[in-house]
Amino acid sequence: MKTLLIAFAAFAAFGAAEVTLAQSTNVRDDTELLISQIQTDKRAVVLASMNMTDAEVAAFTPVYDKYQADMKKQFEGAVEMLNKFSANYGSMTDDAAKDIMKDWFKLRDERNATMKKYAKEMGRDLPPTKVLQWVQIENKLNALLDVQAASVIPVAR
């Protein structure tokens, strides 16, 4: 049941952001708004799912907010990579494909390194079970966002 709640909330968050995105006209502003909405919704899902004490929430939220700030940079990098893919779709050269793959692997490595960094920081004030729970929730939410992003990208030829 909890997994379904997380999945539903993540998709609802993404859908709400897409509606807002459609109502705006500036692409850069749209991207910022979408990222902000996703992060706000993810934060709410994470906090609701972790069943923390007040002391745990007080220890968790400042670290999670720093994590989200770092992840915002990575979301922006992912948007740039997707734009690069889109601009080259249909006329993809080997050099462009190599460049996009390099960017994709770099983003994956950075995401894992960021989660590891903040899991370690959270572990200073939270029990390992809570840190692992956060990693699990964050991983599921990221997977849902990855599926959503992948669904709009055609397979390269």
Beta strands, then each sheet from edge to edge (+ up, - down):
end
